[in-house]
Amino acid sequence: MSTRISTPQMFYSNISGYQKGYADIVKTQQQISSGVRIQTPADDPVGAARLLQLDQQQEQLKQYSTNMTTATNSLTNEEALLTSVTNILQKARELTVRAGGGSLSDEDRSAIASELDQITDQLLDLMNSKDASGNYIFAGSKSGVQPFVRNPDGSVTYQGDQTSLSLQVSGSGSLAINDSGWSIFENVVNASRTQSGLDNDPNTDGQRVYLSQGLVANTTQYNKSFRDGQPYTLELVSSTQFRILDVNGNDVTSEASSTSGSFDPVAIDGTTINFRGATFELDVALQDSDGEGSLDDLLTGYSFTFGVAATEVAITRSASNTSTAQITSGSVTNQTAYTTQFPSNGVQIRFTSATDYEVYAQPVLSGSTPISSGALSGTYPDTISFAGVELQISDAAAAGDTFVVQGKSAETQSIFETITSLSATLKTPVAGDTAAQLALRDAVASAISNLDNGMNQVSATQSSIGARLNAIDTLTTENESMQISNTSNQSSIRDTDMAEAISKLVLQLTKLEAAQASFVRISQLSLFNKL
């Protein structure tokens, strides 16, 4: 059986072949001229899919690089601000040491207090710094909220949160690009975490013996042994001996290192008692009429109670209050009720009239219901009581006035509070007042320790920033290597192999020319030529 091929069929077949051959030549020529092998996904489906993956990876690497640049700028800016903060705190420490000098007058200390007030203003400006985008650096993740505000009573309140902003800097990790003002400036370990009080004074004509509020010198030992045995009692059993009893009445005087229960009643600087990680000063201030022969009679029988400082109450008055009323003091009067009933985030007291008030748990949201309410007597100062807390209000409030009350643990103390508290102490005259002079000495010692703790906190944050910047340097090098490798992989898949493409083009041209020549010969054949 023979196959019949018509003349048009032969022409169409050859023309189709020419077109395909020409299209192949054009594609190869485009691959050579553009340097790109894969013009469309159909050229290499597997390679095109791989290129798409590599393109996506390259975009991610570029974004990580941008994020690392942003993080570097943010952390470098923060580190520079913290360096300025450290310098200012060092100046505050120098002023504090000077304020402890015994030759200073009340006026001299008042002048130092004024300098400390200026330092507080400088710190406030630095801690409310913004970055180039107008975001507050130390507000945590609430970068649009001013982190530190000064209250009408001169105290400073932190309004940011306790978290940090983070950016993705690699496929598996992110990096904090700022630190909250709470972690740096607010949550500073407080050296003054102990307290003491006079229990018994055998004299009726003036106090002779004083025990300082104490400082924590060894946190590990303090947490391990001091807390469990408190409250303690210190009793003077003679004019040169004391004993310490724990909460169970056990005699633990032997643990008072370097003193062994003895003290010098005429020592100018008193006697330092190191006990279970805490340090106390025992001072004897004799009167001019006291003779040495009567010291036992004068001093024996003094007793003090000391232990862990109680929880305090921090009060913030709303700046929008229309009355002059102030909550002047607050204290925890029932620890059990406070522990079980007082909200962990504090409360807001809202006055609905001059005497009626409602208490809301923080944060107060739309639709919040009061957890307590009450009414004042109208005679001032008056007392507000709830959840184991008592507050003293100075005057009649106005409807709409609000106050925020928060529990304040003695475990930490903000840098602002350290400086403002010392400033207030330095402004108080102490001339001729033994108790005030000793309180001044203790306040200076406490401030020095707390300023050191504050600078250590800032230094620790700077170390953390340095570690993060080092991590960015390492990640930047890895990122650049990965981008180079990615580019190389894309090139190997996408780019044209010129030698191979040119050889292919020559072969395609040869095939097309041969096809054209053969068609010319075949098209001239005719059966009639053979007849």
ROMARMAR-417040 format. One record per residue (C-alpha): x, y, z. Coordinates in steps of 0.5 Angstrom, whole numbers, plus 500, padded with zeros to 3 digits. Last residue first. Layout:
residues N
<X:X, Y:Y, Z:Z>
...
This chain:
residues 531
<X:516, Y:522, Z:462>
<X:521, Y:523, Z:467>
<X:520, Y:530, Z:468>
<X:512, Y:529, Z:468>
<X:513, Y:526, Z:475>
<X:516, Y:533, Z:477>
<X:522, Y:535, Z:482>
<X:523, Y:542, Z:483>
<X:520, Y:542, Z:490>
<X:525, Y:537, Z:492>
<X:531, Y:541, Z:490>
<X:529, Y:547, Z:493>
<X:526, Y:543, Z:499>
<X:533, Y:540, Z:500>
<X:537, Y:547, Z:500>
<X:532, Y:550, Z:505>
<X:533, Y:544, Z:510>
<X:540, Y:545, Z:509>
<X:540, Y:552, Z:511>
<X:535, Y:551, Z:517>
<X:540, Y:545, Z:520>
<X:546, Y:549, Z:519>
<X:543, Y:555, Z:522>
<X:541, Y:551, Z:528>
<X:548, Y:548, Z:529>
<X:551, Y:555, Z:529>
<X:546, Y:557, Z:534>
<X:547, Y:551, Z:539>
<X:555, Y:552, Z:538>
<X:553, Y:559, Z:540>
<X:549, Y:557, Z:546>
<X:554, Y:552, Z:549>
<X:559, Y:557, Z:549>
<X:555, Y:562, Z:552>
<X:552, Y:558, Z:557>
<X:546, Y:563, Z:558>
<X:544, Y:565, Z:565>
<X:538, Y:563, Z:569>
<X:540, Y:556, Z:573>
<X:548, Y:558, Z:574>
<X:546, Y:565, Z:575>
<X:540, Y:564, Z:581>
<X:545, Y:559, Z:584>
<X:551, Y:565, Z:584>
<X:546, Y:570, Z:587>
<X:543, Y:566, Z:592>
<X:551, Y:564, Z:594>
<X:552, Y:572, Z:594>
<X:546, Y:573, Z:598>
<X:548, Y:568, Z:603>
<X:555, Y:570, Z:604>
<X:552, Y:577, Z:605>
<X:547, Y:575, Z:610>
<X:552, Y:571, Z:614>
<X:556, Y:577, Z:615>
<X:550, Y:581, Z:617>
<X:548, Y:576, Z:622>
<X:555, Y:576, Z:625>
<X:555, Y:584, Z:626>
<X:548, Y:583, Z:628>
<X:550, Y:579, Z:634>
<X:555, Y:583, Z:636>
<X:550, Y:589, Z:636>
<X:546, Y:585, Z:640>
<X:552, Y:583, Z:645>
<X:553, Y:591, Z:645>
<X:546, Y:592, Z:647>
<X:546, Y:587, Z:653>
<X:553, Y:590, Z:655>
<X:549, Y:597, Z:655>
<X:543, Y:594, Z:659>
<X:548, Y:591, Z:664>
<X:551, Y:598, Z:665>
<X:545, Y:602, Z:666>
<X:543, Y:597, Z:671>
<X:550, Y:597, Z:674>
<X:549, Y:605, Z:674>
<X:542, Y:604, Z:678>
<X:545, Y:599, Z:683>
<X:551, Y:605, Z:684>
<X:545, Y:610, Z:685>
<X:542, Y:605, Z:690>
<X:548, Y:604, Z:694>
<X:550, Y:612, Z:694>
<X:542, Y:614, Z:696>
<X:542, Y:609, Z:702>
<X:549, Y:612, Z:705>
<X:546, Y:619, Z:704>
<X:539, Y:617, Z:707>
<X:543, Y:613, Z:713>
<X:547, Y:620, Z:714>
<X:541, Y:624, Z:714>
<X:537, Y:620, Z:718>
<X:543, Y:620, Z:723>
<X:543, Y:628, Z:723>
<X:535, Y:628, Z:723>
<X:535, Y:624, Z:730>
<X:541, Y:628, Z:733>
<X:537, Y:635, Z:731>
<X:542, Y:641, Z:733>
<X:542, Y:642, Z:725>
<X:538, Y:638, Z:721>
<X:534, Y:642, Z:716>
<X:530, Y:638, Z:711>
<X:532, Y:640, Z:704>
<X:537, Y:635, Z:704>
<X:532, Y:630, Z:705>
<X:528, Y:632, Z:700>
<X:533, Y:632, Z:695>
<X:535, Y:624, Z:697>
<X:528, Y:622, Z:696>
<X:528, Y:626, Z:689>
<X:534, Y:622, Z:687>
<X:532, Y:615, Z:689>
<X:525, Y:616, Z:687>
<X:528, Y:618, Z:680>
<X:533, Y:612, Z:679>
<X:527, Y:607, Z:681>
<X:526, Y:603, Z:687>
<X:526, Y:596, Z:688>
<X:525, Y:591, Z:693>
<X:521, Y:596, Z:697>
<X:515, Y:593, Z:694>
<X:510, Y:599, Z:692>
<X:502, Y:598, Z:692>
<X:499, Y:602, Z:687>
<X:494, Y:608, Z:688>
<X:491, Y:612, Z:682>
<X:487, Y:618, Z:684>
<X:481, Y:621, Z:680>
<X:477, Y:628, Z:681>
<X:471, Y:627, Z:677>
<X:467, Y:631, Z:682>
<X:471, Y:635, Z:686>
<X:475, Y:633, Z:692>
<X:475, Y:636, Z:699>
<X:481, Y:637, Z:703>
<X:488, Y:633, Z:705>
<X:486, Y:626, Z:704>
<X:490, Y:620, Z:708>
<X:490, Y:613, Z:705>
<X:489, Y:607, Z:709>
<X:490, Y:600, Z:705>
<X:488, Y:593, Z:708>
<X:483, Y:592, Z:702>
<X:479, Y:599, Z:703>
<X:480, Y:605, Z:707>
<X:480, Y:613, Z:706>
<X:481, Y:617, Z:712>
<X:480, Y:624, Z:713>
<X:484, Y:631, Z:713>
<X:479, Y:634, Z:714>
<X:472, Y:634, Z:716>
<X:467, Y:632, Z:711>
<X:466, Y:625, Z:713>
<X:468, Y:622, Z:707>
<X:464, Y:617, Z:703>
<X:465, Y:610, Z:700>
<X:466, Y:605, Z:695>
<X:469, Y:598, Z:693>
<X:470, Y:594, Z:687>
<X:467, Y:599, Z:682>
<X:465, Y:596, Z:675>
<X:468, Y:597, Z:669>
<X:464, Y:599, Z:663>
<X:469, Y:602, Z:659>
<X:476, Y:600, Z:662>
<X:480, Y:602, Z:668>
<X:486, Y:598, Z:668>
<X:487, Y:598, Z:674>
<X:481, Y:596, Z:679>
<X:476, Y:601, Z:681>
<X:474, Y:605, Z:687>
<X:468, Y:609, Z:688>
<X:468, Y:616, Z:692>
<X:463, Y:620, Z:695>
<X:465, Y:626, Z:699>
<X:466, Y:632, Z:694>
<X:462, Y:628, Z:689>
<X:463, Y:622, Z:684>
<X:470, Y:622, Z:686>
<X:474, Y:616, Z:683>
<X:479, Y:612, Z:686>
<X:483, Y:608, Z:681>
<X:486, Y:602, Z:683>
<X:493, Y:598, Z:683>
<X:496, Y:593, Z:678>
<X:496, Y:587, Z:683>
<X:489, Y:588, Z:685>
<X:488, Y:589, Z:693>
<X:484, Y:583, Z:696>
<X:488, Y:577, Z:698>
<X:495, Y:581, Z:700>
<X:492, Y:587, Z:702>
<X:487, Y:583, Z:707>
<X:493, Y:579, Z:710>
<X:497, Y:585, Z:710>
<X:492, Y:589, Z:714>
<X:495, Y:597, Z:715>
<X:498, Y:598, Z:709>
<X:500, Y:605, Z:708>
<X:498, Y:611, Z:705>
<X:500, Y:619, Z:705>
<X:498, Y:626, Z:703>
<X:492, Y:624, Z:698>
<X:492, Y:631, Z:695>
<X:485, Y:635, Z:694>
<X:486, Y:642, Z:691>
<X:480, Y:641, Z:686>
<X:480, Y:641, Z:679>
<X:483, Y:634, Z:678>
<X:486, Y:634, Z:670>
<X:493, Y:633, Z:673>
<X:491, Y:626, Z:676>
<X:494, Y:625, Z:683>
<X:499, Y:619, Z:683>
<X:499, Y:615, Z:690>
<X:505, Y:610, Z:691>
<X:503, Y:605, Z:697>
<X:509, Y:602, Z:701>
<X:510, Y:594, Z:702>
<X:514, Y:593, Z:709>
<X:521, Y:593, Z:709>
<X:524, Y:586, Z:711>
<X:526, Y:586, Z:719>
<X:528, Y:590, Z:725>
<X:525, Y:591, Z:732>
<X:529, Y:595, Z:737>
<X:530, Y:595, Z:744>
<X:533, Y:599, Z:749>
<X:533, Y:596, Z:756>
<X:540, Y:598, Z:758>
<X:543, Y:604, Z:755>
<X:542, Y:610, Z:761>
<X:543, Y:605, Z:767>
<X:549, Y:602, Z:764>
<X:552, Y:608, Z:762>
<X:551, Y:611, Z:769>
<X:559, Y:612, Z:770>
<X:560, Y:615, Z:764>
<X:556, Y:621, Z:766>
<X:550, Y:624, Z:762>
<X:549, Y:631, Z:763>
<X:552, Y:633, Z:756>
<X:547, Y:628, Z:752>
<X:549, Y:622, Z:750>
<X:548, Y:620, Z:742>
<X:549, Y:612, Z:742>
<X:549, Y:609, Z:735>
<X:548, Y:602, Z:732>
<X:548, Y:602, Z:724>
<X:545, Y:596, Z:721>
<X:548, Y:592, Z:715>
<X:544, Y:586, Z:712>
<X:547, Y:580, Z:709>
<X:545, Y:575, Z:715>
<X:547, Y:581, Z:720>
<X:553, Y:586, Z:719>
<X:552, Y:591, Z:725>
<X:556, Y:597, Z:724>
<X:558, Y:601, Z:731>
<X:557, Y:608, Z:732>
<X:561, Y:613, Z:728>
<X:564, Y:617, Z:734>
<X:564, Y:611, Z:738>
<X:562, Y:613, Z:745>
<X:558, Y:607, Z:746>
<X:562, Y:602, Z:743>
<X:559, Y:595, Z:741>
<X:559, Y:588, Z:743>
<X:554, Y:582, Z:740>
<X:559, Y:578, Z:737>
<X:561, Y:585, Z:733>
<X:565, Y:583, Z:727>
<X:559, Y:578, Z:724>
<X:552, Y:579, Z:728>
<X:551, Y:571, Z:727>
<X:553, Y:570, Z:734>
<X:547, Y:574, Z:736>
<X:542, Y:569, Z:734>
<X:538, Y:568, Z:740>
<X:532, Y:564, Z:739>
<X:526, Y:568, Z:740>
<X:522, Y:565, Z:735>
<X:522, Y:571, Z:730>
<X:529, Y:572, Z:731>
<X:533, Y:575, Z:737>
<X:539, Y:579, Z:737>
<X:543, Y:581, Z:743>
<X:547, Y:587, Z:745>
<X:553, Y:589, Z:749>
<X:557, Y:595, Z:751>
<X:552, Y:599, Z:756>
<X:549, Y:593, Z:758>
<X:543, Y:588, Z:755>
<X:541, Y:592, Z:749>
<X:536, Y:589, Z:746>
<X:535, Y:587, Z:738>
<X:529, Y:584, Z:736>
<X:528, Y:581, Z:729>
<X:522, Y:580, Z:725>
<X:525, Y:576, Z:721>
<X:528, Y:569, Z:721>
<X:526, Y:567, Z:714>
<X:528, Y:573, Z:711>
<X:535, Y:574, Z:713>
<X:537, Y:567, Z:711>
<X:537, Y:566, Z:704>
<X:535, Y:572, Z:701>
<X:539, Y:576, Z:705>
<X:545, Y:571, Z:704>
<X:544, Y:572, Z:696>
<X:543, Y:579, Z:697>
<X:549, Y:581, Z:700>
<X:550, Y:588, Z:703>
<X:542, Y:590, Z:704>
<X:542, Y:596, Z:708>
<X:539, Y:598, Z:715>
<X:534, Y:603, Z:717>
<X:539, Y:605, Z:722>
<X:538, Y:603, Z:730>
<X:539, Y:609, Z:735>
<X:540, Y:610, Z:742>
<X:540, Y:616, Z:747>
<X:533, Y:618, Z:746>
<X:530, Y:624, Z:751>
<X:528, Y:625, Z:758>
<X:524, Y:619, Z:759>
<X:529, Y:614, Z:758>
<X:528, Y:606, Z:758>
<X:526, Y:607, Z:751>
<X:523, Y:601, Z:748>
<X:520, Y:598, Z:741>
<X:524, Y:603, Z:737>
<X:523, Y:601, Z:729>
<X:527, Y:598, Z:724>
<X:527, Y:597, Z:716>
<X:530, Y:593, Z:711>
<X:530, Y:593, Z:703>
<X:534, Y:600, Z:703>
<X:539, Y:597, Z:698>
<X:533, Y:597, Z:692>
<X:535, Y:593, Z:686>
<X:533, Y:598, Z:680>
<X:526, Y:596, Z:676>
<X:525, Y:603, Z:674>
<X:531, Y:606, Z:670>
<X:533, Y:600, Z:666>
<X:527, Y:595, Z:666>
<X:522, Y:600, Z:666>
<X:525, Y:605, Z:661>
<X:524, Y:599, Z:656>
<X:529, Y:596, Z:652>
<X:530, Y:597, Z:644>
<X:531, Y:593, Z:638>
<X:530, Y:586, Z:641>
<X:532, Y:581, Z:636>
<X:528, Y:576, Z:632>
<X:530, Y:569, Z:630>
<X:529, Y:563, Z:625>
<X:530, Y:566, Z:618>
<X:534, Y:571, Z:620>
<X:534, Y:579, Z:623>
<X:526, Y:579, Z:625>
<X:525, Y:585, Z:628>
<X:523, Y:586, Z:636>
<X:520, Y:592, Z:640>
<X:521, Y:591, Z:647>
<X:516, Y:589, Z:653>
<X:515, Y:592, Z:660>
<X:510, Y:598, Z:658>
<X:510, Y:605, Z:658>
<X:507, Y:610, Z:663>
<X:513, Y:611, Z:668>
<X:511, Y:616, Z:673>
<X:515, Y:621, Z:676>
<X:514, Y:625, Z:683>
<X:514, Y:632, Z:683>
<X:507, Y:633, Z:687>
<X:504, Y:635, Z:681>
<X:506, Y:629, Z:677>
<X:512, Y:629, Z:672>
<X:511, Y:624, Z:666>
<X:516, Y:618, Z:664>
<X:514, Y:614, Z:658>
<X:511, Y:619, Z:653>
<X:507, Y:614, Z:649>
<X:508, Y:613, Z:641>
<X:513, Y:608, Z:643>
<X:508, Y:603, Z:647>
<X:513, Y:597, Z:645>
<X:518, Y:599, Z:651>
<X:517, Y:607, Z:652>
<X:525, Y:608, Z:652>
<X:526, Y:610, Z:645>
<X:520, Y:614, Z:644>
<X:518, Y:614, Z:637>
<X:519, Y:621, Z:633>
<X:522, Y:617, Z:627>
<X:529, Y:620, Z:628>
<X:528, Y:617, Z:635>
<X:525, Y:620, Z:641>
<X:528, Y:622, Z:648>
<X:524, Y:621, Z:654>
<X:529, Y:618, Z:658>
<X:534, Y:624, Z:656>
<X:529, Y:629, Z:658>
<X:527, Y:626, Z:665>
<X:535, Y:625, Z:666>
<X:536, Y:632, Z:665>
<X:530, Y:635, Z:670>
<X:533, Y:630, Z:675>
<X:539, Y:633, Z:675>
<X:537, Y:640, Z:676>
<X:533, Y:637, Z:682>
<X:540, Y:634, Z:684>
<X:543, Y:641, Z:683>
<X:538, Y:644, Z:688>
<X:539, Y:639, Z:693>
<X:546, Y:641, Z:693>
<X:544, Y:648, Z:695>
<X:540, Y:645, Z:700>
<X:546, Y:641, Z:703>
<X:550, Y:648, Z:703>
<X:544, Y:651, Z:707>
<X:544, Y:646, Z:712>
<X:551, Y:647, Z:713>
<X:556, Y:642, Z:711>
<X:562, Y:640, Z:715>
<X:560, Y:633, Z:716>
<X:560, Y:631, Z:709>
<X:555, Y:627, Z:707>
<X:552, Y:632, Z:701>
<X:559, Y:631, Z:698>
<X:558, Y:624, Z:697>
<X:551, Y:625, Z:694>
<X:554, Y:630, Z:689>
<X:559, Y:625, Z:687>
<X:553, Y:620, Z:686>
<X:549, Y:625, Z:682>
<X:555, Y:627, Z:677>
<X:556, Y:619, Z:676>
<X:548, Y:619, Z:675>
<X:549, Y:624, Z:669>
<X:555, Y:621, Z:666>
<X:551, Y:614, Z:666>
<X:545, Y:617, Z:663>
<X:549, Y:620, Z:657>
<X:552, Y:613, Z:656>
<X:545, Y:611, Z:656>
<X:543, Y:616, Z:651>
<X:549, Y:613, Z:646>
<X:547, Y:606, Z:647>
<X:540, Y:608, Z:645>
<X:542, Y:611, Z:639>
<X:547, Y:605, Z:637>
<X:541, Y:600, Z:639>
<X:536, Y:604, Z:634>
<X:541, Y:605, Z:628>
<X:543, Y:598, Z:629>
<X:536, Y:595, Z:629>
<X:534, Y:599, Z:623>
<X:541, Y:596, Z:619>
<X:539, Y:589, Z:621>
<X:532, Y:590, Z:619>
<X:534, Y:592, Z:612>
<X:539, Y:586, Z:612>
<X:533, Y:582, Z:614>
<X:529, Y:585, Z:608>
<X:534, Y:584, Z:603>
<X:535, Y:576, Z:606>
<X:527, Y:576, Z:605>
<X:528, Y:578, Z:598>
<X:533, Y:574, Z:596>
<X:529, Y:568, Z:599>
<X:523, Y:569, Z:595>
<X:528, Y:570, Z:588>
<X:531, Y:563, Z:590>
<X:524, Y:560, Z:591>
<X:522, Y:563, Z:584>
<X:529, Y:561, Z:581>
<X:527, Y:554, Z:583>
<X:521, Y:554, Z:580>
<X:524, Y:556, Z:573>
<X:529, Y:551, Z:573>
<X:524, Y:546, Z:574>
<X:520, Y:548, Z:569>
<X:525, Y:550, Z:564>
<X:524, Y:554, Z:557>
<X:516, Y:553, Z:559>
<X:517, Y:558, Z:565>
<X:519, Y:563, Z:560>
<X:526, Y:567, Z:558>
<X:530, Y:562, Z:562>
<X:537, Y:562, Z:559>
<X:538, Y:569, Z:560>
<X:545, Y:573, Z:557>
<X:540, Y:578, Z:554>
<X:544, Y:577, Z:547>
<X:545, Y:570, Z:547>
<X:539, Y:568, Z:550>
<X:535, Y:572, Z:545>
<X:539, Y:569, Z:539>
<X:537, Y:562, Z:542>
<X:530, Y:564, Z:542>
<X:531, Y:567, Z:535>
<X:534, Y:560, Z:532>
<X:529, Y:556, Z:535>
<X:523, Y:560, Z:532>
<X:527, Y:560, Z:525>
<X:527, Y:552, Z:526>
<X:520, Y:552, Z:528>
<X:518, Y:557, Z:522>
<X:522, Y:553, Z:517>
<X:519, Y:546, Z:519>
<X:512, Y:549, Z:519>
<X:514, Y:551, Z:512>
<X:516, Y:545, Z:510>
<X:510, Y:541, Z:512>
<X:505, Y:546, Z:509>
<X:509, Y:545, Z:502>
<X:509, Y:538, Z:502>
<X:501, Y:538, Z:504>
<X:500, Y:543, Z:498>
<X:504, Y:538, Z:493>
<X:500, Y:532, Z:496>
<X:503, Y:526, Z:499>
<X:500, Y:519, Z:497>
<X:502, Y:514, Z:501>
<X:503, Y:507, Z:498>
<X:500, Y:500, Z:500>
